[in-house]
Amino acid sequence: MAMLDKRRNDQRDCILRYPFWLDSKLITYNDDGYEVVLFSFPAAYGAKQWLIHECCCEIVVAWAGTSPTLDLGLGTIPTNDSGDGATVTTVDADEFIPNADITEGSTGYYWAATGDFVTAKAAGTGAGRIITCADADVPVVFVSIGGSSLTAGQAVFHMLVSVVPFEL
């Protein structure tokens, strides 16, 4: 008997709106002096809004130097094509993980425990946890590295996110 093919080839990846992890590239002590953009949210990618569920800093190599600090914040860049040397406009320098939640001198996983993101999450609404995509003034998640005379340190940031399937 002849076959009738009704397989869905688009289901080779998860097409449902389950949360998934975004993982940054490795950040090192050599990145000091920059606003290090980890994730961008341009409208050109097709999504309208993203919901942030969790934020985590993984210290891979302990940071050393004078008072090293890491803050995971929210900002914007002019367009998604912006690259090294472009300006990050800060919306909130520690929106997701303030440096008080991270022990930079010890390896391990440090979760957002205080600050604006945790307050918004406790409120039980999307406000403060939703990133709305844009093609100009593109929202970005970035890390600020503080301290001086840094001699060691590596970190990776992780965010559990969902694409919001409707506009809030």
N, C-alpha and C positions, 0 to 999 in steps of 0.2 A: 504494500500500500504506500502511496506517496505521502511524504511528510509535509505538514504545514508548520512553519517555524514562527513561533510567537515568543521566543526568548527575548528578554530585555537585556541587551548588551550594555545599557547604561548602568546596570547594577553591578559593575565590577568594583565600585567604590561605594561607600556608605552614602546614600542620597538623602537619608533622613536627617533630622536636625539634632542629632545627638551631640553633646559636648565633645570637644577634642582638644588636645594639648598643642599649643604653639611653643616651640623651644627656640631660644635665641642662639646666635652664634656665640662662641667663646669670647668673653670680655676679659681683658688683661690689664694689669697695672700700667702698661704702655699706652692705654687709651685715655689716661688722665689728661684733663685739659679740654676734653670734648664732651658734647652732649651726644651720647652714643645711641643712635636710633636702632631699635631692635625690631619693631613691627610697625608697618604703616597700613592705613585703612582707606584706600582710594575708592571712590564710587565706580571707577572703571572696572573693578574686579567683579562687579555684578551684585554684590551684597549691599544692602542699605544700612544695616545696623548690626553691631556685634554686642553680645552680652558677655561680660567678664564674670566668671564664676569663682575662680581661685587665682592667686598669685603666689609664686614661690621663687626664692633665690637659692640657687645651689652654689655654695662656695666649693670649688673644685681644688684650688690651691689657696691656702691661707694668705691673706693680704698682710703685707709688712711695710712699714714706713711710719711716718708721723701721722697719726690719727686718720687712717683710711676710712672712708664712708662710701656707701652706695645708696642711692635713692632711686626708686622706680617711679617715673612720673609720666604725665600726659602733656603733649605739646602738639605743635603743627609745623609742617614744612610747606614751602610755597606750592610745589606740585610733587607728584610721586616720582618724577624724573630727577628731583633734587638729589644730589650726591655729596660726596666728601667736600667739605668747605661751605656748604649751604648753611643757612641760619635756621636753628630750631627756635620757634617762639614758644616759651613755656606757658602752659595753661595752669598746671599745678606740679611743682617739682617733685613732690612725694605722694602723688595721687594714689598709687597702688601699694607701694611698700616704702615706708619711711625708714631711714637708716637706723633708727632705734630698734627696729625689729630684726636687724641682721647683725650677727657677730662676725664681722669681716675677718678677724684673726683666727677663726676656727672653721675647719671644713665641716660641711653638713648642709642640711636643708632648712631654710628659714622662710616661714610662711607669713603673709600679711596678718598681723595681729592687732595693729592699732591704726589710726589714721582715717582718712576720708573714705577709702574703699570699704574698710571694715564697718564703719558707721553706716554707709549706704546699704551694705549687705544686710546688716542687722535691721534696717528699716523695712526690709522685705519688698522693696520696689526696684524697678530698673534704674531709677534716677541715681546717678553717680556710678553706675556700672555699665551703662550703655555708651558705646562709641558710635557716632553717626558718621558714615563715610562721606567723603567730599573729594572733588577733583582739584579744587584750589583750597589752600590752607588745609592740606591733608592731615588728618589726625595721626599722631604717632605715639607709640610708647617708647620712652627713652630712659637711659640710666645716666645719672650724674655721678661722677667719681670725685670724691673730695679727699683732702689730705695733702701731704707734701712728702717729697723724698721717698716716693713709693719704690720698693725694691722687689716685690713679689705680689702675686695675687691673680687668680683666675676665677671667673664666675659664669654661670649660665642662668638665664631667667626663664621660667616656665609660666604660662598662663593657660588656664582651662577656659575655653571660650565656646560660644554657640553663635551661629548666624541666626539672627532674628528673622523669621519668615514673613514678617509683616512690619509695617512702619508704625512705630509708637507715637 
